[in-house]
């Protein structure tokens, strides 16, 4: 398993690709592949066959495709800056991600 700087439910901004500059929420992180699925980012069209057993209608479906984690940057909730973060350890042993721009808490690490 690789280490990954984005987590599920993080708000991220896209740094490169056709959706550069857009923001979205991380739906799923694929750590082995180094990719993440972000809400409303990197849409692809998929042709789907009808299947009566699974109650699926046929047609062209749009859905989010995985995007490289290196093309994403976490956005601070307080200052809405897409800068880096550092990890601080609190007195009770919990780790917290701190925004480098404003010093606000990005989210809890564990």
C-alpha positions as semicolon CSV with decimal commas, in nm:
position;residue;x (nm);y (nm);z (nm)
1;X;0,000;0,000;0,000
2;X;0,123;0,346;-0,092
3;X;0,091;0,650;0,130
4;X;-0,162;0,898;0,001
5;X;-0,208;1,266;0,089
6;X;-0,579;1,270;0,006
7;X;-0,854;1,101;0,204
8;X;-1,216;1,019;0,148
9;X;-1,445;1,326;0,186
10;X;-1,156;1,573;0,141
11;X;-1,225;1,875;-0,078
12;X;-0,957;1,886;-0,348
13;X;-0,867;2,100;-0,645
14;X;-0,739;1,957;-0,974
15;X;-0,390;2,074;-1,076
16;X;-0,362;1,920;-1,423
17;X;-0,575;1,769;-1,696
18;X;-0,898;1,862;-1,869
19;X;-1,065;1,960;-1,540
20;X;-0,780;2,182;-1,415
21;X;-0,897;2,437;-1,157
22;X;-1,218;2,256;-1,060
23;X;-1,295;2,151;-0,703
24;X;-1,471;1,842;-0,579
25;X;-1,510;1,598;-0,292
26;X;-1,313;1,272;-0,289
27;X;-1,554;0,980;-0,313
28;X;-1,302;0,698;-0,306
29;X;-0,921;0,654;-0,290
30;X;-0,757;0,370;-0,484
31;X;-0,429;0,350;-0,294
32;X;-0,277;0,059;-0,486
33;X;-0,322;0,243;-0,815
34;X;-0,235;0,589;-0,680
35;X;-0,567;0,730;-0,799
36;X;-0,883;0,882;-0,654
37;X;-1,241;0,925;-0,771
38;X;-1,358;1,285;-0,727
39;X;-1,719;1,399;-0,739
40;X;-1,812;1,569;-1,071
41;X;-1,452;1,553;-1,201
42;X;-1,309;1,353;-1,495
43;X;-1,638;1,232;-1,642
44;X;-1,628;0,951;-1,898
45;X;-1,903;0,805;-2,113
46;X;-1,963;0,433;-2,077
47;X;-2,182;0,233;-2,313
48;X;-2,402;-0,001;-2,109
49;X;-2,594;-0,301;-2,234
50;X;-2,944;-0,360;-2,109
51;X;-2,974;-0,640;-1,852
52;X;-3,320;-0,738;-1,729
53;X;-3,191;-0,957;-1,446
54;X;-3,003;-0,669;-1,285
55;X;-3,272;-0,416;-1,384
56;X;-3,030;-0,207;-1,593
57;X;-3,143;0,004;-1,885
58;X;-2,909;0,025;-2,179
59;X;-2,758;0,343;-2,319
60;X;-2,471;0,580;-2,266
61;X;-2,390;0,645;-1,901
62;X;-2,168;0,920;-1,763
63;X;-1,964;0,855;-1,452
64;X;-1,649;0,970;-1,277
65;X;-1,322;0,802;-1,371
66;X;-1,018;0,778;-1,141
67;X;-0,768;1,065;-1,152
68;X;-0,403;1,055;-1,046
69;X;-0,350;1,160;-0,685
70;X;-0,046;1,365;-0,790
71;X;-0,285;1,591;-0,987
72;X;-0,490;1,672;-0,676
73;X;-0,427;1,913;-0,389
74;X;-0,622;1,928;-0,062
75;X;-0,817;2,251;-0,001
76;X;-0,832;2,403;0,347
77;X;-1,188;2,437;0,476
78;X;-1,117;2,758;0,668
79;X;-0,922;2,971;0,418
80;X;-1,016;2,776;0,100
81;X;-0,652;2,779;-0,013
82;X;-0,515;2,484;-0,208
83;X;-0,177;2,483;-0,039
84;X;0,010;2,211;0,141
85;X;-0,042;2,094;0,495
86;X;0,168;1,961;0,778
87;X;0,084;1,706;1,043
88;X;0,088;1,807;1,409
89;X;0,057;1,570;1,702
90;X;-0,174;1,688;1,979
91;X;-0,116;1,630;2,352
92;X;-0,356;1,335;2,357
93;X;-0,161;1,162;2,075
94;X;-0,400;1,238;1,787
95;X;-0,257;1,357;1,458
96;X;-0,412;1,660;1,289
97;X;-0,351;1,805;0,941
98;X;-0,275;2,178;0,965
99;X;-0,297;2,420;0,670
100;X;0,033;2,589;0,584
101;X;-0,146;2,905;0,465
102;X;-0,367;2,991;0,764
103;X;-0,274;2,740;1,036
104;X;-0,630;2,607;1,050
105;X;-0,719;2,243;1,085
106;X;-0,773;2,063;0,753
107;X;-0,900;1,739;0,907
108;X;-0,811;1,472;1,160
109;X;-0,557;1,211;1,048
110;X;-0,630;0,943;1,309
